[in-house]
Amino acid sequence: MYETSYVRPSTLAEAIDLLQENPDAKPLSGGMTLIPTMKQRLAAPSHVIDLARLSDLKGITARDGVVRVGAATVHAEVASSELVAATIPALAYLAGQIADPQVRNRGTIGGSVANNDPSADYPSAVLGLNATVITSERSITADDFFVAMFETALQPSEIVVAIEFPVPDQAGYAKCRHPASGYAVTGVFVARFGADVRVAVTGAGTSVFRWTEAEQRLAQNCTVEALRDLHIAADDLLEDSYAPRPYRANLVEVYTRRAVAAMLAGPK
């Protein structure tokens, strides 16, 4: 059994100092990924820095057409937020589809985004809504934030503070849930900002990605019918025992159409 120290900083500045002083330390928010990997001996941090109680990382606010969600806000709070439901209902819907009630009441948006699990739901909303990730050091646009599987633009001592979501004209999310884990076998978030449409796909690739061909079609004609004959190449998609590449490609196409239909139908 390896030794690790649990530390609960009282301020964000203290947390940052601890991460800088201890290169092998790991931040802990909801713990939905870190704790299982520690139990399986896949991670052995020297220190676990608990961020969950830092007030600087909590809360949901809206101002000037932007919804700001603190990094330590749990999924259930986003799902039940009247403010989110009134401004970006598709984001509230997505949060309510994450895993199961236990995960939704413990897992946080900052942890999900920082971890960049290829099957996580939130990255599709961040990328689809062209959100900005606010960290302890800078602001990072969604297109620059997600790098590869479990990899982001974050530096080792950098902490996600909040996510700022521009309010779209319309948005929709559709997801094929894994029956056991509730993760996205494929999930698609579609958002329209005037004539521009963004389509973000999670669960199908090694990292969340934009389906630009679908975006171009929808920018010209924002209807489900515009996507009927559009297909995505399966070569670079993930493959496992549950979903081979051709099946995942079909899921991307089907759930993109469903996300567009949900967007056009408006809030449920």
C-alpha positions, -999 to +999 in steps of 0.1 A: +000+000+000+014+034-010+012+065+012-008+095+001-017+126+020-052+141+020-053+179+021-084+202+022-073+237+013-094+266+025-088+288-005-081+284-043-047+301-038-037+275-012-048+247-035-027+261-064+003+264-040+000+228-029-001+216-065+029+236-074+049+224-044+040+188-049+044+177-086+029+142-079-002+156-062-037+153-078-067+176-074-099+159-062-133+172-070-161+147-073-136+118-073-155+098-099-123+090-118-095+096-094-108+074-066-114+043-088-080+047-105-063+049-071-082+018-059-069-001-090-034+012-085-034+031-118-027+063-099-006+069-069-006+106-060+016+119-032-012+142-021-049+144-028-060+181-029-097+183-021-113+211-041-150+202-035-156+227-007-140+258-022-166+285-026-147+300-055-155+269-076-192+268-069-224+283-082-243+291-114-248+326-127-258+343-159-247+376-174-246+392-208-257+361-227-232+338-209-240+311-183-211+305-159-210+272-140-184+268-112-161+238-116-172+222-083-209+223-092-223+188-093-242+174-122-275+172-103-273+210-096-269+218-133-298+194-141-321+210-116-311+246-121-340+268-131-315+293-145-299+267-168-333+253-178-344+288-188-313+297-208-297+265-221-323+237-215-302+212-235-274+216-210-297+209-181-311+179-200-275+166-207-266+169-170-297+148-161-286+120-184-251+115-169-246+080-154-268+075-124-281+095-094-251+086-072-227+100-098-249+130-106-249+140-069-212+137-065-195+142-099-186+177-109-186+196-142-150+207-137-137+172-130-155+158-160-141+184-184-106+183-170-105+145-172-117+144-208-130+109-208-138+100-244-173+088-233-181+117-210-212+139-217-200+174-207-172+177-233-198+176-261-217+206-245-185+225-239-174+220-275-209+223-291-216+256-273-182+270-280-177+275-243-146+289-225-128+270-198-117+294-171-087+282-152-066+295-123-043+310-149-061+318-181-091+313-204-091+285-229-115+282-258-132+248-262-116+242-296-082+245-280-090+228-247-096+191-257-064+175-270-066+137-270-080+108-249-078+119-212-056+148-223-064+186-223-045+218-225-043+221-187-009+224-171-001+202-141-007+229-115-036+245-134-071+242-119-104+246-138-124+273-120-155+276-141-170+270-176-186+299-194-213+288-219-226+313-245-264+311-247-273+297-281-305+304-302-312+267-300-295+236-288-302+199-284-285+168-270-291+131-279-273+101-264-270+064-267-264+053-231-243+023-223-268+000-204-244-007-175-224+025-170-247+051-184-217+066-203-222+078-238-217+051-264-223+080-286-236+114-277-242+144-299-247+181-289-259+205-316-261+243-310-272+271-334-259+306-331-276+326-358-265+311-391-237+291-375-242+255-362-218+235-341-221+197-339-200+180-311-197+142-308-186+123-277-182+086-271-173+078-307-137+090-310-106+091-288-117+126-277-148+147-283-148+162-318-167+184-342-184+169-372-178+197-396-196+182-426-228+181-406-222+217-394-219+228-431-251+210-440-270+225-411-257+260-417-272+259-452-304+241-441-310+236-404-334+206-407-332+169-400-337+162-437-304+180-445-285+151-429-304+122-443-277+112-469-247+124-449-223+097-436-193+097-414-162+076-419-158+048-394-120+044-398-109+067-369-138+059-345-135+038-313-143+001-314-151-023-286-172-054-279-203-033-275-200-011-306-178-019-336-166+010-357-194+007-384-220+006-357-206+037-340-205+055-373-242+047-377-249+059-341-232+092-348-255+097-378-286+087-360-280+106-329-270+138-348-304+137-364-320+131-331-301+160-315-312+183-344-348+171-339-346+178-302-331+213-309-358+222-333-386+209-311-374+232-282-375+226-245-394+195-233 
